[in-house]
Amino acid sequence: MINIILDGKRMEMEDGSLLEDLIPKLSPDFSVAIIKPSESSEVTTGSFRIVTDEGEVTIELEDERAPPAVRELLTSLFEKKELLPMKIKWDDRYSASFGPFSSKIKPDKNAHRYSKGDLILGCGGYDPDNSYLIFSRADHIADHGSDKSGGIVGKVVSGLGVLGRWKTGSLITNSERIISRIETGNSFTTKDRSLPLEDGMEVVSRLEISATGFNEDAIDPTGLASVEHMLHALSKEKFEVNLKSSTFISDERLKDSIVPYEIKNPRLEGNVTVRTSGRKAGSVYIYLQDLPSSPSHTTTGRIEHGLELAKLASEEDRLHVVVTPPQIDLRGMRIKDAIAAAKKRKISIDYDDNGPDRIVVEQTPPTTMGILSEGKVSVRTVSEGHVINIRLEDKNAPRTCRIFRELTGLRWYNIGSLPLIFKYDDVALFKPKIPQKITINLENLPTDEVPANSLAITNDSRKGKGLIGIRRNPNREFGPTSEPFEGTNILGTVLDPEKLDSLKENETIYFKEESG
């Protein structure tokens, strides 16, 4: 038997086992991190693994900033374990404190600003003999009886979710200093499921991200729009590494999106942000090193597990990612499925019609954090006859398909819409609003014949640029928008064309995309 660590859990595998035996359910499209046992000397870090009755928390101490007396105290607490077990003294939505114990701090009796995950050394009643370790559960301003520096002595870098589970009587039961054993030359990412497993090997199969503002007990709505953008970008549990630098990796699938700047925080190692300006606005970033805050980046999350996978990833890697909370997007669902989904998330739902053919096209509040904050959602539905199912040809017309998704809203939601402006014979025409920045270059032009039920858009070579059409029957002369072949970009196929028969001009028609 050999010992393997999978996502922090030790397990035994048979001799000769392969990577596919360890992670049989993980899609082969996803890369995983392989960290082999190091033969070099161990490196002592400034981080500690704190064991509590509600789970483990990893903290990184501020060894450089903390004065010697504080470093000595922290070493006594976490390495010598002289005061363990340590019980929680008090807690609220913003912080939780453990102690008391004696320290040599000099409280300055002023409030200071703290971020979620800060570890603070403070005291009660401004008495150093009544000192506490205080974990910040949320961004806040408070007087914790710290010294003039604010008393931040460390940062929670893993296990932020555990902070929310602590309650009266919770205990810190054990701790250990973390020893770094990772060597870049002996660690890598791979999709090769035939890789033989070795004794002592560590495998990291996923990233776990906690959304900014999310807490089981309370929701901070500050970053509603930008957090929703991140949740949507990662809703398929996939992070595509489109760009890798020494300080970050980024997923650019939703670049060119409009995202507001909502949450200013330093871009700390493990922070997740969304770019809010520039040509890559809308891209999701994971930071591998500490950087100052930027007016072009809004903070949307924090890596709770799997930072090693992000650090080892290469461009074109696809990483499995799990975000808490998952996105709540009921749009595009049948109403019965939307009701079931809301019930599963313990959300009350109001609806206009629960008929068996109704499809959800709008939800209020529109964002996940807004819904969780209010504990309820209201939806608007339309009959299934007003929802056209389509299949897009990304392989043959990637740019045109992306433009179509942007014009209809399918790039951001599970359902899109267009106004039906004209219908005659076997042709239906739709006219979206075309932003000036969009250019529709010639792509995937028909040759001998336009197939039946084709979906197309008029390209920049014709005056009717941006017109979208569906043609029910095959045609050897004109495309779905009634333009010659050179003015027609074929982008997909309508799967239920019979629905067009009952639709009327000036109605809003909805589109739902099917894969495969």
Secondary structure, DSSP 8 states (H G I E B T S, - for coil): -EEEEETTEEEEE-TT-BHHHHSTTS-TTS-EEEE----S--EEEEEEEEEETTEEEEEEE-TTTS-HHHHHHHHHHHTS-TT-SEEEEEE-SSEEEEEEE----------EEE-TTEEEEEEGGG-GGGEEEEEE-S-EEE--S--TT--EEEEEEE-HHHHTT--TT-EEEEEEEEEE---GGGEEEE--TT-B--TT-EEE--EEEEETT--SS---GGGHHHHHHHHHHTTTSEEE--EE-SSEEEE-TTTT----------B-TTEEEEE-SSTTTT-EEEESS-B---TTEEEEEEEEE-HHHHHH--TT-EEEEEEES-----TTSBHHHHHHHHHHTT-EEEES---TTEEEEEEES-SHHHHHHHTEEEEEEEEGGGEEEEEE-TTT-HHHHHHHHHHHTTTTSS-EEEEEEEEETTEEEE-----TT------S---S-B-TTEEEEE-TTSTTTT-EEEESS-BSSB-TTS-BGGGEEEEEEES-GGGGGG--TT-EEEEEE---
